[in-house]
């Protein structure tokens, strides 16, 4: 039995479409915190001591490029 030392890469046709980066107008950064308005009822909150934020898709929200809600 062999042990895989590297993860297997999925062929492109198995990778789901996604657009994880939100529109710039929907993102507010204040110091080490970032707030993303995903919908008119859903806000994503992030905090990192070095302001290194995550832009990869999550299981809950693959398409963050949505119309910007009024705020």
Jmol script that loads the backbone (N, CA, C; Angstrom):
load data "model"
ATOM      1  N   UNK A   1       0.847  -1.181   0.000  1.00  0.00           N
ATOM      2  CA  UNK A   1       0.000   0.000   0.000  1.00  0.00           C
ATOM      3  C   UNK A   1       0.885   1.234   0.000  1.00  0.00           C
ATOM      4  N   UNK A   2       0.640   2.150  -0.910  1.00  0.00           N
ATOM      5  CA  UNK A   2       1.444   3.370  -0.969  1.00  0.00           C
ATOM      6  C   UNK A   2       0.711   4.509  -0.270  1.00  0.00           C
ATOM      7  N   UNK A   3       1.475   5.430   0.222  1.00  0.00           N
ATOM      8  CA  UNK A   3       0.932   6.609   0.887  1.00  0.00           C
ATOM      9  C   UNK A   3       1.120   7.794  -0.045  1.00  0.00           C
ATOM     10  N   UNK A   4       0.039   8.520  -0.295  1.00  0.00           N
ATOM     11  CA  UNK A   4       0.133   9.699  -1.150  1.00  0.00           C
ATOM     12  C   UNK A   4       0.848  10.810  -0.412  1.00  0.00           C
ATOM     13  N   UNK A   5       1.858  11.358  -1.033  1.00  0.00           N
ATOM     14  CA  UNK A   5       2.595  12.456  -0.417  1.00  0.00           C
ATOM     15  C   UNK A   5       2.055  13.816  -0.854  1.00  0.00           C
ATOM     16  N   UNK A   6       1.329  13.841  -1.951  1.00  0.00           N
ATOM     17  CA  UNK A   6       0.731  15.075  -2.451  1.00  0.00           C
ATOM     18  C   UNK A   6      -0.740  14.811  -2.734  1.00  0.00           C
ATOM     19  N   UNK A   7      -1.589  15.796  -2.475  1.00  0.00           N
ATOM     20  CA  UNK A   7      -3.011  15.589  -2.777  1.00  0.00           C
ATOM     21  C   UNK A   7      -3.229  15.465  -4.284  1.00  0.00           C
ATOM     22  N   UNK A   8      -4.221  14.694  -4.654  1.00  0.00           N
ATOM     23  CA  UNK A   8      -4.549  14.548  -6.069  1.00  0.00           C
ATOM     24  C   UNK A   8      -5.275  15.797  -6.557  1.00  0.00           C
ATOM     25  N   UNK A   9      -4.900  16.274  -7.721  1.00  0.00           N
ATOM     26  CA  UNK A   9      -5.552  17.449  -8.308  1.00  0.00           C
ATOM     27  C   UNK A   9      -6.799  16.987  -9.061  1.00  0.00           C
ATOM     28  N   UNK A  10      -7.879  17.722  -8.887  1.00  0.00           N
ATOM     29  CA  UNK A  10      -9.109  17.412  -9.610  1.00  0.00           C
ATOM     30  C   UNK A  10      -9.028  17.946 -11.032  1.00  0.00           C
ATOM     31  N   UNK A  11      -9.521  17.200 -11.999  1.00  0.00           N
ATOM     32  CA  UNK A  11      -9.622  17.747 -13.352  1.00  0.00           C
ATOM     33  C   UNK A  11     -10.575  18.938 -13.346  1.00  0.00           C
ATOM     34  N   UNK A  12     -10.371  19.872 -14.252  1.00  0.00           N
ATOM     35  CA  UNK A  12     -11.162  21.105 -14.289  1.00  0.00           C
ATOM     36  C   UNK A  12     -12.667  20.853 -14.385  1.00  0.00           C
ATOM     37  N   UNK A  13     -13.073  19.802 -15.093  1.00  0.00           N
ATOM     38  CA  UNK A  13     -14.515  19.567 -15.251  1.00  0.00           C
ATOM     39  C   UNK A  13     -15.180  19.107 -13.954  1.00  0.00           C
ATOM     40  N   UNK A  14     -14.408  18.777 -12.923  1.00  0.00           N
ATOM     41  CA  UNK A  14     -14.967  18.438 -11.612  1.00  0.00           C
ATOM     42  C   UNK A  14     -14.974  19.628 -10.652  1.00  0.00           C
ATOM     43  N   UNK A  15     -14.330  20.713 -11.020  1.00  0.00           N
ATOM     44  CA  UNK A  15     -14.254  21.883 -10.146  1.00  0.00           C
ATOM     45  C   UNK A  15     -15.488  22.759 -10.362  1.00  0.00           C
ATOM     46  N   UNK A  16     -16.188  23.102  -9.280  1.00  0.00           N
ATOM     47  CA  UNK A  16     -17.385  23.936  -9.450  1.00  0.00           C
ATOM     48  C   UNK A  16     -17.023  25.370  -9.803  1.00  0.00           C
ATOM     49  N   UNK A  17     -17.914  26.019 -10.556  1.00  0.00           N
ATOM     50  CA  UNK A  17     -17.733  27.444 -10.841  1.00  0.00           C
ATOM     51  C   UNK A  17     -17.879  28.219  -9.539  1.00  0.00           C
ATOM     52  N   UNK A  18     -17.084  29.263  -9.404  1.00  0.00           N
ATOM     53  CA  UNK A  18     -17.165  30.106  -8.215  1.00  0.00           C
ATOM     54  C   UNK A  18     -16.616  31.482  -8.533  1.00  0.00           C
ATOM     55  N   UNK A  19     -17.049  32.455  -7.786  1.00  0.00           N
ATOM     56  CA  UNK A  19     -16.541  33.817  -7.891  1.00  0.00           C
ATOM     57  C   UNK A  19     -16.489  34.356  -6.468  1.00  0.00           C
ATOM     58  N   UNK A  20     -15.431  34.020  -5.721  1.00  0.00           N
ATOM     59  CA  UNK A  20     -15.422  34.281  -4.290  1.00  0.00           C
ATOM     60  C   UNK A  20     -15.118  35.715  -3.880  1.00  0.00           C
ATOM     61  N   UNK A  21     -14.646  36.540  -4.787  1.00  0.00           N
ATOM     62  CA  UNK A  21     -14.275  37.907  -4.408  1.00  0.00           C
ATOM     63  C   UNK A  21     -15.486  38.825  -4.538  1.00  0.00           C
ATOM     64  N   UNK A  22     -15.757  39.565  -3.484  1.00  0.00           N
ATOM     65  CA  UNK A  22     -16.899  40.486  -3.470  1.00  0.00           C
ATOM     66  C   UNK A  22     -16.561  41.762  -4.235  1.00  0.00           C
ATOM     67  N   UNK A  23     -17.591  42.468  -4.656  1.00  0.00           N
ATOM     68  CA  UNK A  23     -17.435  43.776  -5.292  1.00  0.00           C
ATOM     69  C   UNK A  23     -16.792  44.719  -4.276  1.00  0.00           C
ATOM     70  N   UNK A  24     -15.843  45.535  -4.723  1.00  0.00           N
ATOM     71  CA  UNK A  24     -15.127  46.434  -3.805  1.00  0.00           C
ATOM     72  C   UNK A  24     -16.059  47.344  -3.009  1.00  0.00           C
ATOM     73  N   UNK A  25     -17.155  47.795  -3.617  1.00  0.00           N
ATOM     74  CA  UNK A  25     -18.092  48.681  -2.918  1.00  0.00           C
ATOM     75  C   UNK A  25     -18.832  47.980  -1.777  1.00  0.00           C
ATOM     76  N   UNK A  26     -18.794  46.648  -1.735  1.00  0.00           N
ATOM     77  CA  UNK A  26     -19.472  45.892  -0.678  1.00  0.00           C
ATOM     78  C   UNK A  26     -18.530  45.540   0.469  1.00  0.00           C
ATOM     79  N   UNK A  27     -17.273  45.994   0.391  1.00  0.00           N
ATOM     80  CA  UNK A  27     -16.267  45.650   1.401  1.00  0.00           C
ATOM     81  C   UNK A  27     -15.858  46.900   2.166  1.00  0.00           C
ATOM     82  N   UNK A  28     -15.868  46.784   3.484  1.00  0.00           N
ATOM     83  CA  UNK A  28     -15.418  47.871   4.360  1.00  0.00           C
ATOM     84  C   UNK A  28     -14.306  47.315   5.235  1.00  0.00           C
ATOM     85  N   UNK A  29     -13.137  47.960   5.186  1.00  0.00           N
ATOM     86  CA  UNK A  29     -12.028  47.533   6.037  1.00  0.00           C
ATOM     87  C   UNK A  29     -11.740  48.631   7.044  1.00  0.00           C
ATOM     88  N   UNK A  30     -11.657  48.245   8.308  1.00  0.00           N
ATOM     89  CA  UNK A  30     -11.374  49.174   9.398  1.00  0.00           C
ATOM     90  C   UNK A  30     -10.297  48.545  10.271  1.00  0.00           C
ATOM     91  N   UNK A  31      -9.067  49.002  10.082  1.00  0.00           N
ATOM     92  CA  UNK A  31      -7.961  48.423  10.852  1.00  0.00           C
ATOM     93  C   UNK A  31      -7.765  46.958  10.513  1.00  0.00           C
ATOM     94  N   UNK A  32      -7.816  46.104  11.521  1.00  0.00           N
ATOM     95  CA  UNK A  32      -7.605  44.669  11.330  1.00  0.00           C
ATOM     96  C   UNK A  32      -8.906  43.907  11.106  1.00  0.00           C
ATOM     97  N   UNK A  33      -9.980  44.623  10.853  1.00  0.00           N
ATOM     98  CA  UNK A  33     -11.284  43.997  10.619  1.00  0.00           C
ATOM     99  C   UNK A  33     -11.753  44.298   9.200  1.00  0.00           C
ATOM    100  N   UNK A  34     -12.450  43.335   8.615  1.00  0.00           N
ATOM    101  CA  UNK A  34     -13.041  43.530   7.293  1.00  0.00           C
ATOM    102  C   UNK A  34     -14.483  43.043   7.341  1.00  0.00           C
ATOM    103  N   UNK A  35     -15.376  43.836   6.785  1.00  0.00           N
ATOM    104  CA  UNK A  35     -16.801  43.535   6.732  1.00  0.00           C
ATOM    105  C   UNK A  35     -17.205  43.469   5.264  1.00  0.00           C
ATOM    106  N   UNK A  36     -17.883  42.407   4.876  1.00  0.00           N
ATOM    107  CA  UNK A  36     -18.355  42.254   3.504  1.00  0.00           C
ATOM    108  C   UNK A  36     -19.868  42.117   3.528  1.00  0.00           C
ATOM    109  N   UNK A  37     -20.554  43.017   2.826  1.00  0.00           N
ATOM    110  CA  UNK A  37     -22.012  42.948   2.716  1.00  0.00           C
ATOM    111  C   UNK A  37     -22.341  41.962   1.600  1.00  0.00           C
ATOM    112  N   UNK A  38     -22.749  40.762   1.970  1.00  0.00           N
ATOM    113  CA  UNK A  38     -23.026  39.727   0.983  1.00  0.00           C
ATOM    114  C   UNK A  38     -24.431  39.858   0.409  1.00  0.00           C
ATOM    115  N   UNK A  39     -25.383  40.143   1.262  1.00  0.00           N
ATOM    116  CA  UNK A  39     -26.761  40.410   0.841  1.00  0.00           C
ATOM    117  C   UNK A  39     -27.307  41.494   1.766  1.00  0.00           C
ATOM    118  N   UNK A  40     -28.568  41.865   1.576  1.00  0.00           N
ATOM    119  CA  UNK A  40     -29.149  42.878   2.462  1.00  0.00           C
ATOM    120  C   UNK A  40     -29.407  42.337   3.869  1.00  0.00           C
ATOM    121  N   UNK A  41     -29.187  41.032   4.087  1.00  0.00           N
ATOM    122  CA  UNK A  41     -29.385  40.426   5.408  1.00  0.00           C
ATOM    123  C   UNK A  41     -28.177  39.647   5.910  1.00  0.00           C
ATOM    124  N   UNK A  42     -27.105  39.618   5.152  1.00  0.00           N
ATOM    125  CA  UNK A  42     -25.954  38.793   5.524  1.00  0.00           C
ATOM    126  C   UNK A  42     -24.658  39.592   5.413  1.00  0.00           C
ATOM    127  N   UNK A  43     -23.945  39.700   6.536  1.00  0.00           N
ATOM    128  CA  UNK A  43     -22.662  40.408   6.591  1.00  0.00           C
ATOM    129  C   UNK A  43     -21.589  39.413   7.008  1.00  0.00           C
ATOM    130  N   UNK A  44     -20.492  39.414   6.295  1.00  0.00           N
ATOM    131  CA  UNK A  44     -19.356  38.557   6.635  1.00  0.00           C
ATOM    132  C   UNK A  44     -18.365  39.395   7.431  1.00  0.00           C
ATOM    133  N   UNK A  45     -17.973  38.902   8.605  1.00  0.00           N
ATOM    134  CA  UNK A  45     -17.044  39.609   9.481  1.00  0.00           C
ATOM    135  C   UNK A  45     -15.745  38.825   9.557  1.00  0.00           C
ATOM    136  N   UNK A  46     -14.623  39.526   9.400  1.00  0.00           N
ATOM    137  CA  UNK A  46     -13.313  38.880   9.510  1.00  0.00           C
ATOM    138  C   UNK A  46     -12.403  39.740  10.373  1.00  0.00           C
ATOM    139  N   UNK A  47     -11.514  39.097  11.092  1.00  0.00           N
ATOM    140  CA  UNK A  47     -10.495  39.800  11.864  1.00  0.00           C
ATOM    141  C   UNK A  47      -9.193  39.032  11.737  1.00  0.00           C
ATOM    142  N   UNK A  48      -8.099  39.759  11.535  1.00  0.00           N
ATOM    143  CA  UNK A  48      -6.766  39.154  11.508  1.00  0.00           C
ATOM    144  C   UNK A  48      -5.781  40.192  12.025  1.00  0.00           C
ATOM    145  N   UNK A  49      -4.895  39.812  12.961  1.00  0.00           N
ATOM    146  CA  UNK A  49      -3.949  40.777  13.532  1.00  0.00           C
ATOM    147  C   UNK A  49      -3.077  41.473  12.489  1.00  0.00           C
ATOM    148  N   UNK A  50      -2.809  40.799  11.362  1.00  0.00           N
ATOM    149  CA  UNK A  50      -1.967  41.377  10.309  1.00  0.00           C
ATOM    150  C   UNK A  50      -2.782  41.825   9.095  1.00  0.00           C
ATOM    151  N   UNK A  51      -4.083  41.886   9.224  1.00  0.00           N
ATOM    152  CA  UNK A  51      -4.985  42.268   8.127  1.00  0.00           C
ATOM    153  C   UNK A  51      -4.827  41.374   6.901  1.00  0.00           C
ATOM    154  N   UNK A  52      -4.585  40.083   7.114  1.00  0.00           N
ATOM    155  CA  UNK A  52      -4.519  39.092   6.030  1.00  0.00           C
ATOM    156  C   UNK A  52      -5.877  38.401   5.974  1.00  0.00           C
ATOM    157  N   UNK A  53      -6.679  38.730   4.981  1.00  0.00           N
ATOM    158  CA  UNK A  53      -8.041  38.233   4.929  1.00  0.00           C
ATOM    159  C   UNK A  53      -8.189  37.144   3.875  1.00  0.00           C
ATOM    160  N   UNK A  54      -9.219  36.349   4.025  1.00  0.00           N
ATOM    161  CA  UNK A  54      -9.463  35.179   3.189  1.00  0.00           C
ATOM    162  C   UNK A  54     -10.430  35.524   2.066  1.00  0.00           C
ATOM    163  N   UNK A  55     -10.027  35.262   0.819  1.00  0.00           N
ATOM    164  CA  UNK A  55     -10.893  35.525  -0.333  1.00  0.00           C
ATOM    165  C   UNK A  55     -11.322  34.255  -1.056  1.00  0.00           C
ATOM    166  N   UNK A  56     -10.913  33.096  -0.558  1.00  0.00           N
ATOM    167  CA  UNK A  56     -11.344  31.854  -1.201  1.00  0.00           C
ATOM    168  C   UNK A  56     -12.813  31.595  -0.894  1.00  0.00           C
ATOM    169  N   UNK A  57     -13.456  30.850  -1.761  1.00  0.00           N
ATOM    170  CA  UNK A  57     -14.871  30.532  -1.565  1.00  0.00           C
ATOM    171  C   UNK A  57     -15.053  29.639  -0.344  1.00  0.00           C
ATOM    172  N   UNK A  58     -16.171  29.812   0.313  1.00  0.00           N
ATOM    173  CA  UNK A  58     -16.544  28.931   1.417  1.00  0.00           C
ATOM    174  C   UNK A  58     -17.670  28.023   0.932  1.00  0.00           C
ATOM    175  N   UNK A  59     -17.982  27.001   1.695  1.00  0.00           N
ATOM    176  CA  UNK A  59     -19.081  26.116   1.302  1.00  0.00           C
ATOM    177  C   UNK A  59     -20.414  26.856   1.310  1.00  0.00           C
ATOM    178  N   UNK A  60     -20.525  27.881   2.128  1.00  0.00           N
ATOM    179  CA  UNK A  60     -21.798  28.587   2.256  1.00  0.00           C
ATOM    180  C   UNK A  60     -22.023  29.635   1.170  1.00  0.00           C
ATOM    181  N   UNK A  61     -20.960  30.218   0.643  1.00  0.00           N
ATOM    182  CA  UNK A  61     -21.134  31.357  -0.270  1.00  0.00           C
ATOM    183  C   UNK A  61     -20.044  31.329  -1.337  1.00  0.00           C
ATOM    184  N   UNK A  62     -20.329  30.722  -2.496  1.00  0.00           N
ATOM    185  CA  UNK A  62     -19.338  30.608  -3.563  1.00  0.00           C
ATOM    186  C   UNK A  62     -19.288  31.842  -4.443  1.00  0.00           C
ATOM    187  N   UNK A  63     -20.391  32.556  -4.555  1.00  0.00           N
ATOM    188  CA  UNK A  63     -20.476  33.700  -5.459  1.00  0.00           C
ATOM    189  C   UNK A  63     -20.691  34.966  -4.643  1.00  0.00           C
ATOM    190  N   UNK A  64     -19.619  35.651  -4.311  1.00  0.00           N
ATOM    191  CA  UNK A  64     -19.720  36.859  -3.491  1.00  0.00           C
ATOM    192  C   UNK A  64     -19.881  38.120  -4.330  1.00  0.00           C
ATOM    193  N   UNK A  65     -19.710  38.007  -5.630  1.00  0.00           N
ATOM    194  CA  UNK A  65     -19.894  39.184  -6.486  1.00  0.00           C
ATOM    195  C   UNK A  65     -21.386  39.350  -6.751  1.00  0.00           C
ATOM    196  N   UNK A  66     -22.042  40.027  -5.832  1.00  0.00           N
ATOM    197  CA  UNK A  66     -23.480  40.246  -5.858  1.00  0.00           C
ATOM    198  C   UNK A  66     -23.750  41.741  -5.976  1.00  0.00           C
ATOM    199  N   UNK A  67     -24.974  42.122  -6.320  1.00  0.00           N
ATOM    200  CA  UNK A  67     -25.314  43.547  -6.283  1.00  0.00           C
ATOM    201  C   UNK A  67     -25.094  44.087  -4.866  1.00  0.00           C
ATOM    202  N   UNK A  68     -24.549  45.280  -4.766  1.00  0.00           N
ATOM    203  CA  UNK A  68     -24.240  45.866  -3.460  1.00  0.00           C
ATOM    204  C   UNK A  68     -25.531  46.365  -2.819  1.00  0.00           C
ATOM    205  N   UNK A  69     -25.856  45.873  -1.605  1.00  0.00           N
ATOM    206  CA  UNK A  69     -27.057  46.369  -0.933  1.00  0.00           C
ATOM    207  C   UNK A  69     -26.883  47.807  -0.465  1.00  0.00           C
ATOM    208  N   UNK A  70     -27.975  48.516  -0.346  1.00  0.00           N
ATOM    209  CA  UNK A  70     -27.922  49.894   0.159  1.00  0.00           C
ATOM    210  C   UNK A  70     -27.529  49.873   1.630  1.00  0.00           C
ATOM    211  N   UNK A  71     -26.594  50.756   1.985  1.00  0.00           N
ATOM    212  CA  UNK A  71     -26.199  50.890   3.396  1.00  0.00           C
ATOM    213  C   UNK A  71     -25.770  52.299   3.668  1.00  0.00           C
TER     214      UNK A  71
END
end "model"
wireframe off; spacefill off
backbone 0.3
color backbone group
